Amino acid sequence: MAEKAIFPVLLLCRVLEVSRSGFYGWMRSEGRRSTRDESDAALTTKIAEAHTRSRGTYGSPRIHEELQAGGMHVGRNRVARLMKEQGLHG
């Protein structure tokens, strides 16, 4: 962040309406994915596979049911959210 060399961090945080601790947390984690993002990516792959096996006919309730039958513990709304983000529908 080049502006940090010109303006004090406190001023930048005030203008952007973020906390200093939030800014430094973002700086520490920049370039790394969160555990949830990694989990969502793996789950999205499994959802896409199940959707393909159903020839695109299964919606989120049936995909959720299939994942649970396979031993995965995942919420119905999470499956629906990930399917919507990927443009998958029954």
RAGI-V359059 format. One record per backbone hydrogen bond with DSSP energy under -0.5 kcal/mol. NH is the residue of the N-H (numbers start at 1). CO is the residue of the C=O. Records with the same first field share a line. If there is no record, write none. Layout:
NH: CO  CO
This chain:
4: 1
5: 2
6: 2  3
7: 3
12: 8
13: 9
14: 10
15: 11
16: 12
17: 13
18: 13
23: 19
24: 20
25: 21
26: 22
27: 23
28: 24
29: 25
30: 26
32: 29
38: 34
39: 35
40: 36
41: 37
42: 38
43: 39
44: 40
45: 41
46: 42
47: 43
48: 44
49: 45
50: 46
51: 47
52: 48
53: 49
54: 50
55: 52
56: 51
57: 54
63: 59
64: 60
65: 61
66: 62
67: 63
68: 64
69: 65
70: 66
71: 68
72: 67
74: 72
79: 75
80: 76
81: 77
82: 78
83: 79
84: 80
85: 81
86: 82
87: 83  84
88: 83
